[in-house]
Amino acid sequence: MNIAELRDRILKQERRALARAITLVESGRADHRAQAAELLEALRSAGKQALRIGLSGTPGVGKSTFIESFGMMLTARGLRVAVLAVDPSSARSGGSILGDKTRMERLSRDPNAFIRPSPSQSHLGGVARRTREAVALCEAAGFDVVLIETVGVGQSETVVAEMSDLFLLLLAPAGGDELQGVKRGIMEMADIILVNKADGDLKPTAMRTCADYAGALRLLRKRPQDPQGFPKAMTVSAVEEHGLQEAWEEMNTLTDWRRENGHWEARRTQQAQFWFHEEVKQGLLARLNQGRVKDALTRLETRVASGEVTPSSAADEVLSILDISAQ
Ligand code: GDP
């Protein structure tokens, strides 16, 4: 594949070129990795920036319905929208596929939208890198908004929050007791909580749930990256398309404020550093699974188990091999 040509075609906003480039960054083959690195480097200078919006919510809260309605609203305003997904569960369970086009039928037909389902990789580190690189490719291809969807499980929220400018938490109307079900850490990550399904019979419950979360958010420590009134909770109906404009306006208020006050750039800088450290850690972990180091690990594991050697001296021995192989 000719990388210079692929670069030019991505800059010309050709969707097929973008799709092909994402396939390249998803590949685990060494030669593909090298090409992907070359391509990303070549596109870096394009310097285009999208608004990256992370969106999390448990299965069934209405993520795909929301993304479809919200995405259609944005494209109607002339914005180009890309949808990506981080789904650490898809490979293992074969379960819900995020970013699935059949779940967002209207949006997938919209010429101003680009939807990419999550790849079937179970390793979160691999998914994180692939998604970050796909975000960079979408930015280079001139998308105004990149939505990154994830399910509300474990670490995947942190991964998405660390690659987003804004983080949205989508919730369903629920009884007061369920407030505790949302982990504090996730609440702290959220910039805007959207209580979905505020329509029909569910509307009163949605309003109450929203008030509960608004109260809970007020109890959190004030964050320096927030203007007055943020983080905030709002109600929406993805089905009836209510509250979507208001939510978009709030997102703009927040991003404008952050841009004016230096928090936007600071967040991206901090994220770049975070991912640099993550990549180093992942690289080191990968080395533990290779050649002499792996052999030593297996051998020493047995000796630690039988008490012939202490855990710390066994660790020192493994690390000394790593030191040698690094030279
Ligand atoms: P996901 O698993 O989070 O992607 O959720 P879906 O978007 O597939 O929605 C799950 C179910 O909730 C579907 O039956 C939707 O029709 C329904 N749903 C989604 N949004 C709304 C909404 O705004 N109001 C109501 N009443 N139902 C909704």
Residues whose N, C-alpha, C, O or C-beta is under 5 A from the ligand:
A	BS01	GDP	T58 P59 G60 V61 G62 K63 S64 T65 F66 N196 K197 D199 V236 S237 A238 V239 E240
